Amino acid sequence: MKLRFKLAVLGIISFLLLSNNAYSDQKLPFVESVVIFNTVCAKCHEAQCSGRMSFDDAYESSKNHIIRHYGEASDKQWLRKELFTILNYMKVKCAYYPMESALPPKRVWEHDILNKMVTLLERNYFIPLGPFSEGKYRIDLALERDTKVTIHLVSEDFDMAIDDCFLSKNMAVKIPFSITEPGNYYFRMYPQEPVRITRLTVITE
Ligand code: HEC
């Protein structure tokens, strides 16, 4: 009787271990896939909150569509899968896909974090800036060289706090803004020509 009990306990423990393993094998999308989705695909799919995909075979039937909008995905099935997963998440949860990124102390993002939040070719950036309360702030960008950039600051409810174009001067852009709706905010940048952000600072004014 005792032995049987021990075996049963062992059985339960190994089941838990195995199922836990099976769970951790389900890979979460890479940060770059989330950035691609939230810059390239977001132009049409941002804030689509319909609750589900339109078609049951949406993954198969969307292959050419995804490649048309992001050519890099043509020979990368894993990337198409991840982009699909991210769209599904947005449709069901009506939210940005969570990104693993600790907020830097003092709200200064240095190149080590910035280099992960960018698409490799276009240098589109998408960076979670964390929670904001009501108030006046400024974003200071340091760029690797001067160019024109389109900047968005979007709330977790998809409201735009900044939607504007800026020409950098002395490799810097300063963007004052006000927050009236407290919550999490996301920074997005489309540069006219690929350019690296070397530092992003959020200042409370
Ligand atoms: C120029 C606008 C535009 C861009 C950019 C765009 N799409 Fe779409 N996409 C659409 C439209 C329109 C549909 C069909 C209607 C719908 O489901 O929204 C669609 C449908 C889809 C579907 C099928 C959805 C369903 O419910 O069945 C997927 C998956 C998809 N797009 C993925 C992507 C991905 C990934 C990207 C980025 C690489 C992307 N799209 C970029 C406009 C766009």
Residues whose N, C-alpha, C, O or C-beta is under 5 A from the ligand:
A	BS01	HEC	V40 C41 K43 C44 R52 M53 S54 F55 A58 S62 I66 H69 Y70 L83 F84
